[in-house]
Amino acid sequence: MHGAEGVADASAAVGGGPTAGSHVAVAPLQSTAIEPPAFVPDYFLFPGWRIVVALVIVALSVGLSKYIVRLLGRPVARQFRRQSVAQTVLRIVRLTIVLLGVGLGANVLGLELGDIVLSVTVFSAVLGIVLAPIVGSIINGVFVLSDQPFEIGDMIELDDGTKGFIDEITLSYTKIFTLDNTFLVMSNSNIRDRDVINYSAEDERTRLSLDVLVTYESDIDAARDLVERAARDCDAVVEGGPDIRIGSARYPAKPTAYINSYADNGVLLRLRYWALKPYKIGRIQSEVQTRLWTLVEESEATVEFAYPHTHLVFDETSGSLHVTGDEAANRRHATASPAPGAPVQSVSDGEGAEAPVDATDTTAPTAPADTTDATDSTDTPSSTDAEPTDNDSTDATGGD
């Protein structure tokens, strides 16, 4: 019997399954969920109590994260000079505390840490494929924070002319408060691919220029003085002081006007001046130009703004120009036969042919063959014949 039982047990072990009459002990599954303490009354352990506890833990973690961020705000701000970096560090701290609370709540529900990590890994892999642009923007946000091209509060200008102040920098986007009182939200990958001018990087003083074209007849020294004075009279312009250093070069702080070029219509002067604040560049430029116009109008010096125009000059070498008025047009076909002994007026028909006209009697019968076009030119009469000679007439057009 013992041998048979041994064979049966062996066959059962080899076959991998129990035989008839045999008993197999099954170990109970061990749950990894957190069990309630012994002092908790049973009436608190209602169905679904684990879900409520998990939600409470998550809510407490959110509140704790806010408190810790508020507690560490000033020390972190003193540690990191850049406000954007300090805000990013505080966001990471807050997110870490919330994630720990979520993990603890999941453990209350019976999920192990390995299961959570595996689920997060698979979920992250799927999101990495679907949300690749967002991931790329986050990576670019890290570079924006590390490269430090601009900071919160800086005034910038994009390559399309948009100006505004940096309001917020995160790992995924940058928010710009434009001068048109609107918000512009740009992904960090987009803003890193564009040209950005930072007016508040180190020194807020910004150099501006103004081109002024004056005539060649103007007093150039007086014009340069008026242009420089127009900039000095504005309160928002640096009047003078030590030279302003940019890199290894130094530039005069006071407004300075240079002769830039000799143009076709005048002398081109270029004014260089420094604005104290970059926030109102348009208004500063308008004030300087308005002040310059007033100074030129009030100045007694010979200073005139040049503009493209044409000036025609006629002298003895320019030939002659004949202009016929309306009175001559009304008498265009008026011709008359001279009376015997009356003075004769020579009239041109505009094509070189001429005919005498009685200067006193315009009611005499007309000569159809000698009809001419009347003009304002006259000639000294020398004959009463209807056909005047070449010596007795003058071409009204002034030609040879």
Protein Blocks (a to p, Z undefined) as FASTA:
>chain_A
ZZmmmmmmmmmmmnopacehiacdddddddfbdcddfklcfklmcghklmmmmmmmmmmm
mmmmmmmmmmmmmmmmmmpmblklmmmmmmmmmmmmmmmmmmmmmmmnopafklmmmmmm
mmmmmmmmmmmmmmmmmmmmmmmmmnomacehiacddfkopacddfbdcfkbccdddfko
pacdddfklmmmpccddfklmmmcdcddddddddfkbcfklmmmmmmmmmmmpmkbcfbd
cdddehjbccdfbdcdddfbdcfkbccdddddddfblklmmlmmmmmmmmmmmmmmmpmb
dcddddddddddddfknopaddddfklmmmmmgccdddehiacddddehiopacdddfkl
mmbccdfklgccddfbdcddfbfbfbdcfklpccfklpZZ
